């Protein structure tokens, strides 16, 4: 997931743990992009921009309320606090931070094919948020033979629709994309969410309402790609986020029948 720094989840958490000093504000203003990488159920993070190590080392102890200690660990920055140790390492204008194992793994050399794959997946255009995944646990919403998917949020606002964006699915073949479109239209027209959900009335009602709202969208297929533009109004407004997103972690990964 790539976001602007003001939308970065880590920054929201940090606000509760800090007494922001001028040095902290200056460092935040130097960040041009922020990333969260979810891997194996845990996340590590990357910030992009001119965040010098010496400035960060001086600023962390006076900004964070837990009085963390700074040290070097085999070239990595280690920050010890009562809740554990966070590690950071720089690669050019990118600062990677997380657990020691995460940082070591993320900053080791990667083969060019792997790098090219992710550079192709993540949209180049600036957006409020871009989320790309090769995790197909919930591909049952999209049909069979899904390769990867991408969600971009182009607009956040206070006036309806308070957000809008695009959902893109890449299939293995053009035929799979055509079948995926038919599958999505089928469950959205029937108002029945296709992935297994807990048999609790409020959850069932929320996801079936979401299915109906998906039916209001106009997905289009071009080759092996399916693109669906959306906005919060057509997805049900605040009720969508309270009802659906609040229960998304309860879904089971059940693919559709072939």
C-alpha atoms as one frame of an Amber mdcrd trajectory, in Angstrom:
protein
   0.000   0.000   0.000   1.303   3.435  -0.954  -0.128   6.597   0.584   0.683
  10.218   1.073   2.390  10.766   4.408  -0.694  12.452   5.900  -2.680   9.228
   5.312   0.063   6.880   6.594  -1.306   4.572   9.340   2.014   4.558  11.216
   1.932   8.331  11.510  -1.518   8.171  13.099  -0.209   5.693  15.681   2.932
   7.753  16.274   0.846  10.823  17.142  -0.396   8.986  20.236   3.150   8.140
  21.319   4.921  11.427  20.728   5.298  14.962  21.900   6.036  16.354  18.433
   9.117  18.549  18.328  10.134  20.898  15.491  12.697  18.336  14.316   9.921
  15.722  13.933   7.733  18.043  11.887  10.707  18.886   9.669  11.419  15.193
   9.040   7.769  14.420   8.268   7.719  17.239   5.736  10.662  15.642   3.935
   8.705  12.427   3.248   7.317  12.229  -0.298   5.696   8.788  -0.099   4.889
   6.098   2.446   4.430   2.370   2.012   3.091  -0.556   4.055   4.060  -4.067
   2.958   1.900  -6.873   4.338   3.693 -10.190   4.236   2.738 -13.351   6.082
   0.236 -11.584   8.318   2.648  -8.888   9.530   3.724  -5.580   8.036   6.888
  -3.617   7.569   7.065  -0.029   6.361   8.966   2.219   3.968   9.147   5.981
   3.712  10.519   7.765   0.685  12.243  11.125   0.855  15.205  12.940   2.310
  15.201  11.572   5.887  18.852  11.688   7.030  19.855   9.103   9.589  21.734
  11.530  11.825  18.718  13.841  12.068  16.377  10.951  12.857  18.720   9.605
  15.538  18.743  12.977  17.291  15.011  13.547  16.963  13.545  10.199  18.091
  14.671  10.373  21.764  13.248  13.866  22.296   9.987  13.184  20.416   8.812
   9.773  21.613   7.392   9.643  25.145   8.800   6.160  25.922  12.348   7.555
  26.036  13.736   5.130  23.439  17.449   4.353  23.171  19.297   4.587  19.858
  22.070   2.196  18.818  23.689   0.691  15.749  23.102  -2.971  14.904  25.313
  -4.204  12.079  24.767  -1.002  10.118  21.048  -0.775  10.910  19.474   1.790
  13.188  18.005   0.069  16.254  15.505   1.847  18.502  14.947   0.161  21.875
  11.798   0.984  23.861   9.677  -0.711  26.533   7.453  -2.221  23.814  10.319
  -3.733  21.803  12.964  -2.852  19.251  12.352  -1.300  15.851  14.988  -1.442
  13.132  15.648   0.812  10.170  17.931   0.755   7.143  18.403   3.152   4.236
  18.610   2.392   0.538  19.031   5.678  -1.273  15.992   7.845  -0.467  14.091
   4.912   1.024  14.011   4.134   4.745  12.776   0.618   5.560  11.672  -0.091
   9.123  10.157  -3.010  11.008  11.541  -6.020  12.863  15.166  -6.993  12.373
  14.303  -9.959  10.131  11.908  -7.857   8.038  14.469  -5.122   7.433  17.264
  -7.558   6.610  15.028  -9.425   4.148  13.602  -6.286   2.531  16.989  -4.635
   1.941  18.851  -7.634   0.535  19.368  -7.741  -3.243  16.329  -8.944  -5.226
  16.353 -10.409  -8.708  15.378  -8.069 -11.529  12.260 -10.049 -12.459  10.824
  -9.617  -8.949  11.589  -5.903  -8.949  10.045  -5.451 -12.409   6.875  -7.286
 -11.333   6.183  -4.900  -8.463   7.141  -1.788 -10.387   4.608  -2.794 -13.033
   1.852  -3.534 -10.504   1.981  -0.317  -8.514   0.467   2.615 -10.461   2.850
   5.447 -11.238   0.307   8.248 -11.035   0.018  10.052  -7.691  -3.045   8.966
  -5.719  -4.293   9.350  -2.159  -3.770   5.613  -1.760  -2.753   2.701  -3.983
  -3.043  -0.895  -2.809  -1.651  -3.762  -4.873  -1.861  -7.423  -3.922  -0.928
 -10.878  -5.152  -2.768 -12.333  -2.138  -5.698 -14.193  -3.687  -7.491 -15.293
  -0.500 -10.507 -13.201  -1.473 -10.341 -13.833  -5.196 -13.696 -15.585  -4.805
 -15.260 -12.147  -5.261 -13.671 -11.782  -8.690 -13.921 -15.177 -10.379 -11.253
 -17.712 -11.299  -7.686 -17.380 -12.567  -6.961 -14.021 -10.920  -3.302 -12.972
 -11.163  -3.346  -9.849  -8.962  -5.496  -6.849  -8.141  -5.125  -3.164  -7.465
  -7.202  -0.584  -5.591  -6.585   3.134  -5.918  -8.265   5.931  -3.992  -8.064
   9.112  -6.042 -10.060  11.402  -3.783 -10.650  11.833  -0.065 -12.992  14.604
   0.982 -15.605  15.789   3.452 -18.425  16.304   0.951 -20.206  13.332  -0.665
 -18.931  11.340  -2.339 -16.186  11.494   0.254 -13.983   9.095  -1.662 -13.667
   7.724  -5.175 -11.286   5.398  -6.940 -10.740   2.439  -9.211 -10.600  -1.301
  -8.600  -8.596  -3.264 -11.173  -8.276  -7.037 -11.485  -5.699  -8.732 -13.693
  -6.622 -12.234 -14.831  -4.433 -14.939 -16.305  -6.264 -14.736 -19.654  -8.747
 -12.551 -21.506 -11.271 -15.400 -21.356 -10.951 -15.507 -17.560 -11.548 -11.736
 -17.409 -14.755 -12.067 -19.463 -15.951 -14.864 -17.195 -14.984 -12.795 -14.160
 -17.139  -9.916 -15.369 -20.108 -12.261 -15.838 -19.527 -13.743 -12.377 -19.456
 -10.315 -10.689 -22.593  -9.201 -12.511 -24.349 -12.406 -11.467 -23.797 -12.130
  -7.709 -24.298  -8.355  -7.648 -27.565  -8.622  -9.618 -28.830 -11.286  -7.222
 -27.677  -9.267  -4.212 -25.775 -12.227  -2.755 -22.167 -11.757  -1.718 -20.188
 -14.705  -3.171 -17.600 -15.306  -0.434 -18.469 -17.299   2.678 -19.415 -15.036
   5.566 -20.378 -15.738   9.200 -24.056 -16.667   9.568 -24.839 -13.575  11.638
 -27.834 -11.547  10.412 -26.153  -8.144  10.585 -23.050  -9.327   8.733 -25.075
 -11.144   6.073 -27.256  -8.071   5.574 -24.224  -5.756   5.298 -22.473  -7.850
   2.657 -25.615  -8.537   0.645 -26.326  -4.798   0.627 -22.785  -4.315  -0.606
 -23.486  -6.816  -3.397 -26.498  -4.758  -4.470 -24.375  -1.606  -4.495 -21.690
  -3.284  -6.622 -24.484  -3.890  -9.131 -24.743  -0.107  -9.544 -21.180   0.074
 -10.871 -20.139  -0.458 -14.476 -17.121  -2.779 -14.673 -15.382  -2.989 -18.030
 -13.035  -5.585 -19.514 -10.093  -4.844 -21.804  -8.082  -7.924 -22.647  -7.199
  -9.698 -19.407  -7.953  -6.638 -17.247 -11.205  -5.754 -15.484 -11.626  -2.156
 -14.319 -14.342  -0.911 -11.984 -14.616   2.770 -11.050 -16.475   3.483  -7.804
 -17.336   6.131  -5.280 -18.575   6.007  -1.717 -22.104   7.115  -2.623 -22.657
   4.222  -5.021 -21.192   1.784  -2.492 -23.618   2.822   0.225 -21.920   5.781
   1.895 -20.802   5.598   5.544 -22.979   2.519   6.080 -20.704   0.600   3.727
 -17.646   1.251   5.861 -19.426   0.622   9.141 -21.146  -2.529   7.908 -18.796
  -4.152   5.422 -15.284  -3.029   6.211 -15.866  -3.567   9.911 -16.394  -7.273
   9.242 -14.035  -7.855   6.320 -11.579  -9.818   8.447 -14.311 -12.390   9.142
 -14.558 -13.543   5.543 -13.438 -16.998   4.484 -11.500 -17.485   1.283 -13.990
 -19.545  -0.688 -13.440 -19.478  -4.466 -16.363 -19.748  -6.864 -17.132 -23.059
  -8.547 -15.525 -23.478 -11.947
